[in-house]
Amino acid sequence: AKSDEKWIRSMALGVLTYECISSGVLDFDYAPVLTDVSYKGSTRKIWLNTSQEAQTAIDELRIHGMVRVVRMYTVDYKPMTAYQVSLQGLKMMKNVPKALFDELKAV
């Protein structure tokens, strides 16, 4: 059966977060972190600009039931995380001002 559920991998969410920070939409700091990246069955280490503040915000959303989390493994057995907005989070998003969504669309 086909599922309409959408999940975002932690790496992709990190890239979106960095883009929002660098464009001024989010007011978080970031710093380079040595990270494992899996691609086509092999892993290598690269430096990525990562925001610990953004990760803490996502963890808070998870604690309050706004975001769901699943842990998975890559084909080369490296752990990874994916996120999904929960039903409660979708209800909360209806109260977010349209102007904020417009800012995000510009990124």
C-alpha positions in Angstrom: 0.0 0.0 0.0 1.2 3.5 -0.9 1.8 5.8 2.1 1.2 9.6 1.8 3.3 10.2 4.9 6.2 12.6 4.3 9.5 12.4 6.3 12.6 14.5 6.1 16.0 13.0 6.8 18.2 14.8 9.4 20.8 15.7 6.8 18.2 17.5 4.6 16.7 19.2 7.6 20.1 20.4 8.6 20.7 21.9 5.1 17.3 23.6 5.2 18.1 24.9 8.7 21.5 26.3 7.6 19.9 28.0 4.6 17.3 29.6 6.8 20.0 30.8 9.2 22.3 32.1 6.6 19.4 34.0 4.9 18.4 35.6 8.2 15.0 33.8 8.6 16.2 31.9 11.7 18.2 33.6 14.4 20.5 30.6 15.4 24.2 30.2 15.4 26.0 27.4 13.6 29.5 25.9 13.5 31.3 23.3 11.4 31.0 19.8 12.6 32.7 16.7 11.2 29.9 14.4 10.0 29.6 11.0 8.5 27.8 11.1 5.1 26.6 7.9 3.4 26.3 7.8 -0.4 25.8 4.8 -2.6 26.9 2.3 0.0 30.0 4.1 1.3 30.6 6.5 4.1 33.0 9.4 4.3 33.5 12.3 6.7 32.8 15.9 5.6 32.6 19.2 7.5 29.0 20.6 7.6 27.8 23.8 9.2 25.4 22.6 12.0 23.2 24.4 14.4 23.0 23.0 17.9 20.4 25.6 18.8 18.2 24.4 15.9 18.6 20.8 17.0 17.6 21.7 20.5 14.5 23.5 19.1 13.6 20.4 17.1 14.1 18.2 20.2 11.7 20.5 22.1 9.1 20.2 19.4 9.5 16.4 19.7 9.1 16.4 23.5 5.9 18.4 23.1 4.5 16.1 20.5 4.8 18.4 17.5 7.3 16.3 15.6 7.7 12.6 15.2 11.1 10.9 14.9 12.2 7.6 13.4 15.7 6.0 13.5 16.8 4.1 10.5 20.1 2.6 9.1 21.8 3.3 5.8 22.8 0.5 3.5 26.3 0.6 5.1 24.7 0.3 8.6 25.1 3.9 9.7 22.3 5.2 11.9 20.2 8.2 10.7 17.2 10.0 11.9 14.1 11.3 10.0 11.4 13.7 11.2 7.7 14.3 10.5 5.3 16.9 11.7 2.7 15.2 13.9 -1.1 15.7 13.7 -0.8 18.0 16.7 2.0 19.9 15.0 -0.1 20.3 11.9 -2.9 21.8 14.0 -0.4 24.2 15.7 0.9 25.3 12.3 -2.5 26.7 11.4 -1.8 29.4 14.0 1.6 30.4 12.5 1.4 33.8 10.7 1.3 33.6 6.9 4.2 36.1 6.8 6.5 33.6 8.4 5.7 31.0 5.7 6.3 33.7 3.0 9.8 34.3 4.5 10.5 30.6 4.4 9.3 30.2 0.7 11.9 32.9 -0.2 14.8 30.8 1.1 
